[in-house]
């Protein structure tokens, strides 16, 4: 097994080979972009925290032409606002079964499974893994999902795990050190 040094430590060369083909990154939200906790106010309002590093990674991928989508089982106005602010065009909420949503998007964009990466944290994300070439589980993800992943991030969900995957995709595309811009 051949390893390549990255800013996140050594990774298998085979992983970077897969990531070089990626044109679409499909992401879960809760437990991936956020730490998975939902804060409830006394009036029923929900709050989530999003990390700016993840936002930077998403914007960097978009700059090199990689499409980013979020596919989540919950519905939340704050997810819509956050992803819209990042320029994410493909936002699927309320998806109990994520596989059909990802397949529909792949067909719409003329992108095949070998050009798709998916990142998740728990069992509902297995559907995305079924139609993705490169499956990633966050560091603190469920062990069953982690066992199905090609890579498990060294960073926890909500604390830069999406950015880690974005950086590895950028590295595989030879673009990691060329992308600059504002974090959002």
MOQUIRA-V590659 format. One record per pair of residues at least 12 apart in sequence whose C-alpha atoms are under 10 Angstrom apart, sorted by the first residue. I is the first residue (numbers start at 0). GAP is how many residues later the second one is. D is the distance in Angstrom with one decimal. If there is no record, write none. Layout:
I & GAP & D
I & GAP & D
This chain:
0 & 12 & 7.9
0 & 13 & 8.5
1 & 12 & 7.8
2 & 12 & 9.4
2 & 13 & 9.7
3 & 12 & 8.4
5 & 161 & 9.2
5 & 162 & 7.7
5 & 165 & 8.1
6 & 157 & 8.9
6 & 160 & 8.6
6 & 161 & 8.7
6 & 164 & 9.6
7 & 145 & 8.6
7 & 146 & 7.1
7 & 147 & 8.9
7 & 156 & 7.4
7 & 157 & 9.8
7 & 159 & 9.2
7 & 160 & 8.7
8 & 145 & 8.8
10 & 140 & 8.6
10 & 157 & 9.3
11 & 138 & 9.7
11 & 139 & 9.1
12 & 159 & 9.6
13 & 136 & 9.6
14 & 119 & 7.7
14 & 120 & 9.9
14 & 135 & 7.3
14 & 136 & 7.6
14 & 153 & 9.0
14 & 154 & 9.5
14 & 157 & 8.8
15 & 118 & 9.8
15 & 152 & 7.2
15 & 153 & 7.4
15 & 154 & 9.7
15 & 155 & 7.9
15 & 156 & 5.2
15 & 157 & 8.7
16 & 152 & 9.7
16 & 155 & 6.9
16 & 156 & 9.4
17 & 96 & 7.7
17 & 97 & 8.2
17 & 98 & 9.2
17 & 99 & 8.8
17 & 115 & 7.2
17 & 116 & 6.5
17 & 132 & 9.8
17 & 151 & 9.0
17 & 154 & 8.4
18 & 95 & 9.3
18 & 96 & 8.2
18 & 97 & 8.6
18 & 98 & 7.6
18 & 114 & 8.7
18 & 115 & 7.1
18 & 146 & 9.2
18 & 147 & 9.6
18 & 149 & 7.4
18 & 150 & 5.3
18 & 151 & 8.5
18 & 152 & 8.7
18 & 153 & 5.9
18 & 154 & 7.7
19 & 95 & 8.6
19 & 148 & 9.2
19 & 149 & 6.5
19 & 150 & 8.2
19 & 151 & 8.3
19 & 152 & 4.8
19 & 153 & 5.2
19 & 154 & 8.6
20 & 93 & 6.9
20 & 94 & 5.2
20 & 95 & 7.9
20 & 96 & 9.3
20 & 112 & 9.1
20 & 113 & 9.6
20 & 148 & 8.9
20 & 151 & 8.5
20 & 152 & 8.2
21 & 43 & 9.9
21 & 44 & 7.1
21 & 45 & 9.0
21 & 89 & 9.2
21 & 90 & 9.5
21 & 91 & 9.1
21 & 92 & 7.3
21 & 93 & 4.2
21 & 94 & 5.3
21 & 95 & 6.4
21 & 110 & 9.8
21 & 111 & 8.4
21 & 112 & 8.4
21 & 147 & 7.4
21 & 148 & 9.8
21 & 150 & 9.2
21 & 151 & 8.8
22 & 38 & 9.2
22 & 39 & 9.7
22 & 41 & 9.4
22 & 42 & 7.2
22 & 43 & 4.6
22 & 44 & 6.1
22 & 45 & 8.6
22 & 83 & 10.0
22 & 86 & 9.6
22 & 88 & 7.2
22 & 89 & 9.0
22 & 90 & 9.8
22 & 91 & 9.0
22 & 92 & 5.2
22 & 93 & 6.1
22 & 94 & 8.2
22 & 146 & 9.6
23 & 37 & 9.4
23 & 38 & 9.7
23 & 41 & 9.0
23 & 42 & 5.5
23 & 43 & 4.6
23 & 44 & 5.7
23 & 45 & 7.5
23 & 78 & 9.9
23 & 81 & 9.4
23 & 82 & 8.2
23 & 85 & 9.0
23 & 87 & 7.4
23 & 88 & 9.1
23 & 89 & 9.2
23 & 90 & 9.7
23 & 91 & 6.4
23 & 92 & 4.8
23 & 93 & 6.3
23 & 94 & 8.4
23 & 108 & 9.4
24 & 33 & 9.2
24 & 36 & 8.9
24 & 41 & 7.2
24 & 42 & 6.3
24 & 43 & 4.8
24 & 44 & 6.2
24 & 45 & 8.4
24 & 90 & 8.8
24 & 91 & 5.9
24 & 92 & 4.9
24 & 93 & 5.7
24 & 94 & 7.7
24 & 107 & 9.2
24 & 109 & 9.4
24 & 110 & 10.0
24 & 137 & 9.9
24 & 140 & 9.3
24 & 141 & 8.7
24 & 144 & 9.4
25 & 41 & 8.5
25 & 42 & 6.0
25 & 43 & 4.8
25 & 44 & 5.7
25 & 45 & 6.8
25 & 46 & 10.0
25 & 64 & 9.2
25 & 65 & 9.8
25 & 72 & 9.9
25 & 76 & 7.4
25 & 79 & 9.7
25 & 90 & 7.4
25 & 91 & 6.2
25 & 92 & 4.7
25 & 93 & 6.5
25 & 94 & 8.8
25 & 102 & 7.7
25 & 103 & 9.7
25 & 106 & 8.8
25 & 109 & 9.7
26 & 41 & 7.6
26 & 42 & 6.1
26 & 43 & 4.7
26 & 44 & 6.0
26 & 45 & 7.9
26 & 64 & 9.7
26 & 90 & 8.5
26 & 91 & 5.8
26 & 92 & 5.0
26 & 93 & 6.3
26 & 94 & 9.7
26 & 98 & 8.9
26 & 101 & 8.8
26 & 109 & 9.6
26 & 135 & 8.2
27 & 41 & 8.7
27 & 42 & 5.7
27 & 43 & 5.3
27 & 44 & 5.3
27 & 45 & 8.3
27 & 46 & 10.0
27 & 64 & 9.7
27 & 65 & 9.8
27 & 70 & 9.2
27 & 90 & 8.1
27 & 91 & 6.4
27 & 92 & 5.2
27 & 93 & 7.6
27 & 94 & 9.2
27 & 96 & 9.1
27 & 97 & 7.1
27 & 100 & 9.1
27 & 134 & 9.8
28 & 21 & 9.5
28 & 41 & 6.7
28 & 42 & 7.2
28 & 43 & 5.9
28 & 44 & 8.6
28 & 45 & 8.8
28 & 50 & 7.9
28 & 54 & 9.9
28 & 64 & 9.6
28 & 90 & 9.3
28 & 91 & 7.9
28 & 92 & 9.0
28 & 128 & 9.1
28 & 129 & 8.9
28 & 133 & 9.9
29 & 18 & 8.6
29 & 19 & 9.9
29 & 20 & 9.8
29 & 42 & 7.5
29 & 43 & 8.8
29 & 44 & 8.4
29 & 49 & 9.6
29 & 90 & 8.7
29 & 91 & 8.1
29 & 92 & 9.4
29 & 127 & 8.2
29 & 128 & 8.2
30 & 89 & 7.5
30 & 90 & 5.8
30 & 91 & 8.0
30 & 107 & 8.0
30 & 109 & 8.4
30 & 110 & 7.6
30 & 125 & 8.4
30 & 126 & 5.1
30 & 127 & 6.3
30 & 128 & 9.7
30 & 130 & 9.6
31 & 18 & 9.4
31 & 22 & 9.5
31 & 87 & 7.4
31 & 88 & 6.1
31 & 89 & 6.3
31 & 90 & 9.5
31 & 105 & 8.6
31 & 106 & 6.7
31 & 107 & 9.6
31 & 108 & 9.4
31 & 109 & 8.7
31 & 124 & 7.9
31 & 125 & 4.2
31 & 126 & 5.5
31 & 127 & 8.5
31 & 128 & 8.6
31 & 129 & 6.8
31 & 130 & 6.8
32 & 15 & 9.4
32 & 16 & 8.3
32 & 17 & 6.0
32 & 18 & 7.2
32 & 19 & 9.8
32 & 20 & 10.0
32 & 21 & 7.0
32 & 22 & 8.9
32 & 37 & 9.6
32 & 46 & 9.6
32 & 86 & 9.8
32 & 87 & 9.4
32 & 105 & 9.9
32 & 123 & 9.6
32 & 124 & 6.2
32 & 125 & 4.8
32 & 126 & 7.8
32 & 127 & 7.8
32 & 128 & 7.6
32 & 129 & 6.6
32 & 130 & 9.4
33 & 14 & 6.5
33 & 15 & 5.8
33 & 16 & 5.4
33 & 17 & 7.4
33 & 20 & 9.7
33 & 122 & 9.3
33 & 123 & 6.0
33 & 124 & 3.8
33 & 125 & 7.4
33 & 126 & 9.2
33 & 127 & 9.5
33 & 128 & 9.8
34 & 13 & 8.1
34 & 14 & 7.4
34 & 15 & 8.2
34 & 16 & 9.4
34 & 86 & 9.9
34 & 105 & 9.2
34 & 121 & 7.5
34 & 122 & 5.1
34 & 123 & 4.1
34 & 124 & 7.1
34 & 125 & 9.8
34 & 126 & 9.9
35 & 12 & 8.2
35 & 13 & 9.2
35 & 85 & 8.9
35 & 105 & 9.9
35 & 121 & 7.4
35 & 122 & 7.4
36 & 12 & 8.8
36 & 121 & 9.5
45 & 30 & 8.5
45 & 31 & 9.6
45 & 32 & 8.7
46 & 29 & 9.6
46 & 31 & 8.0
47 & 28 & 9.9
47 & 30 & 8.0
47 & 31 & 8.8
47 & 110 & 9.5
48 & 29 & 9.9
48 & 109 & 7.4
48 & 110 & 9.5
49 & 29 & 9.4
49 & 32 & 8.2
49 & 107 & 9.8
49 & 108 & 6.3
49 & 109 & 8.1
49 & 110 & 9.1
50 & 106 & 9.6
50 & 107 & 6.2
50 & 108 & 6.0
50 & 109 & 6.4
50 & 110 & 9.5
50 & 111 & 9.3
50 & 112 & 9.2
50 & 132 & 9.8
50 & 133 & 9.0
51 & 106 & 9.7
51 & 107 & 9.0
51 & 108 & 8.1
51 & 111 & 9.1
51 & 130 & 9.7
51 & 131 & 6.0
51 & 132 & 5.6
52 & 105 & 9.6
52 & 106 & 8.0
52 & 107 & 5.7
52 & 108 & 8.9
52 & 109 & 8.2
52 & 110 & 5.9
52 & 111 & 9.0
52 & 130 & 6.8
52 & 131 & 8.1
53 & 32 & 9.7
53 & 103 & 9.9
53 & 104 & 8.2
53 & 105 & 8.0
53 & 106 & 5.4
53 & 107 & 7.2
53 & 108 & 5.2
53 & 109 & 4.4
53 & 110 & 8.1
53 & 111 & 9.3
53 & 112 & 8.2
53 & 113 & 9.9
53 & 129 & 8.7
53 & 130 & 8.9
54 & 27 & 8.9
54 & 28 & 8.6
54 & 30 & 9.1
54 & 31 & 6.3
54 & 32 & 9.6
54 & 105 & 9.0
54 & 107 & 8.4
54 & 108 & 7.5
54 & 111 & 9.9
54 & 127 & 9.4
54 & 128 & 6.4
54 & 129 & 5.7
55 & 30 & 8.4
55 & 104 & 9.8
55 & 106 & 9.6
55 & 107 & 7.2
55 & 110 & 9.0
55 & 111 & 9.9
55 & 123 & 9.9
55 & 124 & 9.1
55 & 125 & 7.8
55 & 126 & 7.0
55 & 127 & 4.8
55 & 128 & 6.4
56 & 29 & 9.8
56 & 103 & 8.9
56 & 104 & 9.8
56 & 105 & 7.1
56 & 106 & 4.7
56 & 107 & 7.9
56 & 108 & 8.2
56 & 109 & 5.2
56 & 110 & 6.7
56 & 111 & 10.0
56 & 112 & 9.7
56 & 113 & 9.0
56 & 122 & 9.6
56 & 126 & 8.5
56 & 127 & 9.9
57 & 25 & 9.5
57 & 28 & 7.1
57 & 29 & 8.6
57 & 30 & 8.1
57 & 104 & 7.8
57 & 105 & 7.2
57 & 107 & 9.7
57 & 108 & 6.7
57 & 109 & 9.4
57 & 125 & 9.8
57 & 126 & 9.9
58 & 27 & 6.4
58 & 28 & 7.4
58 & 29 & 8.6
58 & 104 & 10.0
58 & 107 & 9.3
58 & 120 & 9.4
58 & 121 & 9.7
58 & 122 & 8.4
58 & 123 & 8.9
58 & 124 & 8.3
58 & 125 & 8.7
59 & 103 & 9.4
59 & 106 & 7.7
59 & 107 & 8.6
59 & 110 & 8.0
59 & 115 & 9.2
59 & 116 & 8.8
59 & 118 & 9.5
59 & 119 & 6.1
59 & 120 & 7.5
59 & 121 & 7.9
59 & 122 & 9.7
59 & 123 & 9.6
60 & 102 & 9.8
60 & 105 & 6.5
60 & 106 & 8.5
60 & 108 & 7.9
60 & 109 & 6.9
60 & 112 & 10.0
60 & 114 & 9.3
60 & 115 & 9.6
60 & 118 & 8.8
61 & 24 & 9.5
61 & 25 & 8.3
61 & 26 & 8.6
61 & 104 & 10.0
62 & 112 & 9.9
62 & 116 & 7.7
62 & 117 & 9.5
62 & 118 & 9.8
63 & 106 & 8.2
63 & 109 & 8.7
63 & 111 & 7.8
63 & 114 & 9.9
63 & 115 & 8.5
65 & 49 & 9.8
65 & 50 & 9.7
65 & 100 & 9.8
65 & 103 & 9.2
65 & 104 & 9.5
66 & 20 & 10.0
66 & 21 & 7.9
66 & 22 & 8.4
66 & 23 & 8.5
66 & 42 & 9.1
66 & 44 & 10.0
66 & 49 & 9.5
67 & 15 & 9.7
67 & 18 & 9.9
67 & 19 & 8.9
67 & 20 & 6.0
67 & 21 & 7.5
67 & 22 & 7.0
67 & 23 & 9.0
67 & 48 & 9.9
67 & 49 & 9.7
67 & 50 & 9.9
68 & 14 & 8.9
68 & 19 & 6.3
68 & 20 & 7.0
68 & 21 & 4.7
68 & 22 & 5.9
68 & 23 & 7.7
68 & 33 & 8.7
68 & 36 & 8.7
68 & 49 & 9.4
69 & 13 & 8.1
69 & 18 & 7.9
69 & 19 & 9.0
69 & 20 & 6.5
69 & 21 & 5.0
69 & 22 & 6.0
69 & 23 & 7.9
69 & 31 & 9.9
69 & 32 & 9.3
69 & 48 & 9.6
69 & 49 & 9.7
70 & 19 & 8.3
70 & 20 & 6.3
70 & 21 & 4.7
70 & 22 & 6.0
70 & 23 & 8.2
70 & 24 & 6.8
70 & 25 & 9.5
70 & 26 & 9.5
70 & 27 & 6.5
70 & 28 & 9.3
70 & 30 & 7.4
70 & 31 & 7.7
70 & 47 & 9.8
70 & 49 & 9.7
70 & 54 & 8.9
70 & 57 & 8.8
71 & 19 & 8.3
71 & 20 & 6.3
71 & 21 & 5.0
71 & 22 & 6.1
71 & 23 & 5.8
71 & 24 & 7.8
71 & 25 & 9.2
71 & 26 & 7.5
71 & 29 & 9.8
71 & 48 & 9.8
71 & 52 & 8.9
71 & 53 & 8.7
72 & 19 & 8.4
72 & 20 & 5.9
72 & 21 & 4.4
72 & 22 & 4.4
72 & 23 & 5.1
72 & 24 & 7.8
72 & 25 & 7.8
72 & 51 & 7.9
72 & 52 & 9.3
73 & 18 & 9.4
73 & 19 & 5.9
73 & 20 & 4.8
73 & 21 & 7.2
73 & 22 & 8.2
74 & 17 & 8.8
74 & 18 & 5.1
74 & 19 & 5.2
74 & 20 & 8.7
75 & 17 & 7.7
75 & 18 & 8.9
76 & 16 & 9.8
78 & 12 & 8.6
78 & 14 & 8.8
79 & 12 & 9.3
79 & 13 & 8.7
81 & 102 & 9.4
84 & 99 & 7.9
85 & 97 & 9.5
85 & 98 & 7.1
89 & 12 & 10.0
89 & 15 & 8.1
91 & 13 & 9.7
94 & 29 & 9.3
95 & 28 & 7.2
95 & 29 & 9.5
95 & 31 & 9.6
96 & 27 & 7.1
96 & 28 & 8.4
96 & 29 & 9.1
96 & 30 & 6.5
96 & 31 & 8.7
97 & 26 & 7.3
97 & 27 & 6.8
97 & 28 & 8.1
97 & 29 & 5.4
97 & 30 & 5.8
97 & 31 & 9.3
97 & 32 & 9.8
97 & 33 & 10.0
98 & 25 & 9.5
98 & 26 & 8.3
98 & 27 & 8.0
98 & 28 & 4.3
98 & 29 & 4.9
98 & 30 & 7.9
98 & 31 & 7.1
98 & 32 & 6.9
98 & 33 & 9.5
99 & 27 & 8.1
99 & 28 & 8.5
99 & 31 & 9.2
100 & 26 & 9.4
100 & 27 & 8.6
101 & 14 & 9.4
101 & 16 & 9.5
101 & 25 & 8.6
101 & 26 & 6.5
101 & 27 & 9.7
101 & 28 & 9.8
101 & 29 & 7.6
101 & 30 & 8.9
102 & 24 & 9.9
102 & 25 & 8.5
102 & 27 & 9.8
102 & 28 & 7.0
102 & 29 & 9.4
105 & 25 & 9.2
105 & 26 & 9.9
111 & 19 & 8.4
111 & 20 & 8.2
111 & 21 & 8.7
112 & 15 & 9.9
112 & 16 & 9.5
112 & 17 & 8.8
112 & 18 & 5.4
112 & 19 & 4.7
112 & 20 & 5.3
112 & 21 & 8.6
113 & 17 & 8.5
113 & 18 & 6.5
113 & 19 & 4.5
113 & 20 & 7.6
114 & 17 & 7.6
114 & 18 & 6.6
114 & 19 & 8.5
115 & 12 & 9.5
115 & 13 & 9.5
115 & 15 & 7.9
115 & 16 & 5.0
115 & 17 & 5.6
115 & 18 & 6.7
115 & 19 & 8.8
116 & 12 & 8.2
116 & 14 & 9.0
116 & 15 & 5.5
116 & 16 & 5.9
116 & 17 & 4.6
116 & 18 & 5.8
116 & 19 & 7.5
116 & 48 & 9.4
116 & 52 & 9.4
117 & 12 & 9.6
117 & 13 & 8.8
117 & 14 & 6.2
117 & 15 & 8.1
117 & 16 & 6.4
117 & 17 & 5.1
117 & 18 & 6.0
117 & 19 & 8.5
117 & 31 & 9.3
117 & 47 & 9.7
118 & 13 & 9.7
118 & 15 & 8.6
118 & 16 & 6.1
118 & 17 & 4.6
118 & 18 & 5.7
118 & 19 & 7.2
118 & 30 & 8.8
118 & 32 & 9.5
118 & 33 & 9.3
118 & 34 & 9.5
118 & 38 & 10.0
118 & 42 & 9.0
118 & 43 & 7.7
118 & 46 & 8.3
119 & 15 & 8.2
119 & 16 & 6.5
119 & 17 & 5.2
119 & 18 & 6.5
119 & 21 & 7.5
119 & 22 & 9.3
119 & 25 & 7.9
119 & 26 & 9.1
119 & 29 & 9.2
119 & 32 & 9.8
119 & 37 & 8.8
119 & 41 & 9.9
119 & 42 & 9.5
120 & 15 & 8.5
120 & 16 & 5.4
120 & 17 & 5.6
120 & 18 & 8.3
120 & 19 & 7.3
120 & 20 & 4.2
120 & 21 & 6.0
120 & 22 & 9.0
120 & 23 & 9.6
120 & 24 & 6.8
120 & 25 & 7.9
120 & 31 & 9.7
120 & 35 & 9.6
120 & 36 & 7.6
121 & 15 & 8.1
121 & 16 & 9.1
121 & 18 & 9.5
121 & 19 & 6.0
121 & 20 & 5.1
121 & 21 & 8.3
121 & 22 & 7.9
121 & 23 & 5.8
121 & 24 & 8.4
122 & 18 & 9.3
122 & 19 & 7.3
122 & 20 & 9.3
122 & 21 & 7.3
122 & 22 & 6.0
122 & 23 & 9.7
123 & 21 & 9.1
124 & 12 & 9.2
124 & 20 & 7.7
125 & 18 & 9.4
125 & 19 & 6.8
125 & 22 & 8.0
125 & 23 & 9.4
128 & 16 & 9.1
128 & 19 & 7.9
128 & 20 & 7.9
128 & 21 & 9.9
129 & 18 & 9.7
132 & 17 & 9.0
133 & 15 & 7.7
133 & 16 & 6.2
133 & 17 & 8.0
134 & 13 & 7.5
134 & 14 & 4.8
134 & 15 & 5.3
134 & 16 & 6.7
134 & 17 & 8.7
135 & 12 & 8.5
135 & 13 & 5.1
135 & 14 & 6.0
135 & 15 & 5.0
135 & 16 & 5.6
135 & 17 & 7.2
135 & 25 & 9.7
135 & 26 & 9.7
135 & 29 & 8.0
136 & 12 & 5.9
136 & 13 & 8.2
136 & 14 & 6.5
136 & 15 & 4.8
136 & 16 & 6.4
136 & 17 & 9.7
136 & 19 & 9.5
136 & 20 & 9.0
136 & 24 & 8.9
136 & 25 & 10.0
136 & 28 & 9.9
137 & 13 & 8.5
137 & 14 & 5.5
137 & 15 & 4.9
137 & 16 & 7.4
137 & 17 & 6.8
137 & 18 & 5.7
137 & 19 & 5.6
137 & 20 & 9.2
137 & 21 & 9.9
137 & 22 & 9.5
137 & 23 & 6.1
137 & 24 & 8.3
137 & 26 & 9.6
137 & 27 & 9.4
138 & 12 & 9.4
138 & 13 & 5.6
138 & 14 & 4.9
138 & 15 & 5.3
138 & 16 & 5.5
138 & 17 & 4.8
138 & 18 & 6.9
138 & 22 & 7.7
139 & 12 & 8.8
139 & 13 & 8.6
139 & 14 & 8.8
139 & 15 & 8.1
139 & 16 & 5.5
139 & 17 & 6.7
139 & 21 & 9.8
140 & 12 & 9.3
140 & 15 & 8.0
140 & 16 & 7.7
150 & 14 & 9.3
151 & 13 & 9.5
152 & 12 & 7.4
